[in-house]
Amino acid sequence: MTNETDSASYSNEADVREPNFQVTFFGVNYARLKQIKSVYDPQSLFIVPAGVGSEDWDVFGTCRTVI
């Protein structure tokens, strides 16, 4: 706690460290979303932490771990 009066956070901000983000954030839709992503991003270059397909990259998003 900072004890600052101007500090704040987003109450609905997702935690990118969620270990099971595929189910927690996307549920039963994840497999279909990954399929759609493969059509529009076949090289899997567009990634974000805890986003569709991000589990194929290292935690820094710099090296692909699944080819």
N, C-alpha and C positions, 0 to 999 in steps of 0.2 A: 504494500500500500504506500502510495507516495504522499498522502496527506495534502495533495494539491487540489484546489477547488476546480481547476480547469481540466483535470485528467478525466478520461472517458474511455469507453470501449464499446464495440458493437455487440449488442446482446445476442444477435443472431449470426454472428461470425462463426463459420465452421472451423474446427481445429484440423489443420493440415497434417497434424501428427496422428490423426485417428488411424489405428492399426488396421481396421477392417473397413476402410472408406468406401470400397465398392458396394458393400451392403448398406452401410450406414447412410451414405449420401445418395446412392442411386437405386438401391433395392433390386427388384426383379428386372429393372430396365438396363442394368449394366451390360449384360451380354449383347443386347441389341445396340446399345450406344457404341460399344467397342467395334461392332461390325460396321456401323455407319461411319465411324471415325476412320476405319481402314480404307473406306472408299474415297474419302476426301483428303486423307493424310496417309497415303500408303507407305511412306518412309517413316512415319511416326515421329515427325520432327516438331510438331506443335504440342508441347506438354506444359502442364502446370502442376504444382504439388497437389496430390490427392485428386488429380483429374483423370479422366478416362485414358487408360494406357500408360499412366505414369509409373505403374508398377514394373514396367519394362525398362526403366531407367534407374540409375543409382540415386541416392538421396539428394545429391547435388544437382541432378538433371544434366550432367555433363557426359556421362558414359552410358550407353545402352547395355543392359545386362541380359536382354533376351533379343535374339535376332530372328 
